[in-house]
Amino acid sequence: MAEPGDDERRTGRLAALAALTLVLIVPPLLSQFDRMERVFDVPVIWVYLYLVWAVVIGLIAVIGGRPR
């Protein structure tokens, strides 16, 4: 059974994750990865975007997991 403060804590963590995601994909930071180099024949910017996407989805799964 979830405790009363769990929903607020989960909401705060998801809001913080949304803010972090926004910071990770803003154009000034994103432009740092817009180069001609390639990783496994894939442009660096695409590798960065997919890694950010995978990490964010993983963190959402951890935060929004089953209540204890």
N, C-alpha and C positions, 0 to 999 in steps of 0.2 A: 504494500500500500504506500502510495506516494505521500510525502510529508507536505504540509502547507506551503513551505518556501521553495519547493522544488520547481514549480512552474515559473516563478519569478526568476529563479536562478537560470533555468534553461532559456527563458526568453532573453535574459541579459547576455548569456553566452552566444546565442544565435545572432543577437544584434552586434556584438563585438566581432563575430565572424563575418557578418555582412560588411562592417566597416573595414576590416582587414582585407577582404576581397576587393572592395572598391579601391583601396590604396594600392593593391598589387596590380590592378589593371588600368590605372590612370595613365594617360599618354606620356607624362614625363618619365615615369619608371618604365613603361612599355617600350619607349624609344631606345632605352639602353640595350634592349635585346634585338632590335631591328638592324641586324648586320648581315653581311653576305656569307658568314661562316655557316657550316651545316653540321648537324649531329646525326649520324647514321643516315645521311643524305636527305635530312629534313631541315628546313630553315630553323635557326635558333629561336626565333620569335614563336614559331608554332610549338616547339618543344616546351618553351616556357609557359605558353598559354595552356597546353594540355596538362602540364604538371600542376599548375595552379588549380585548374579545374578538378583534377583527380584528388588533390589534397583537400580542397574545399568540400567535395562530396564525401570524402572519408571523414572529415571532421563533423559534417552534418550528421552522418550515420552514428558517430560516437556520441555526439551531444544529444541527438534525438532518439537514442536507443531506448530499450525497454526500461521503465522505471524499476527501481530496486524494491 
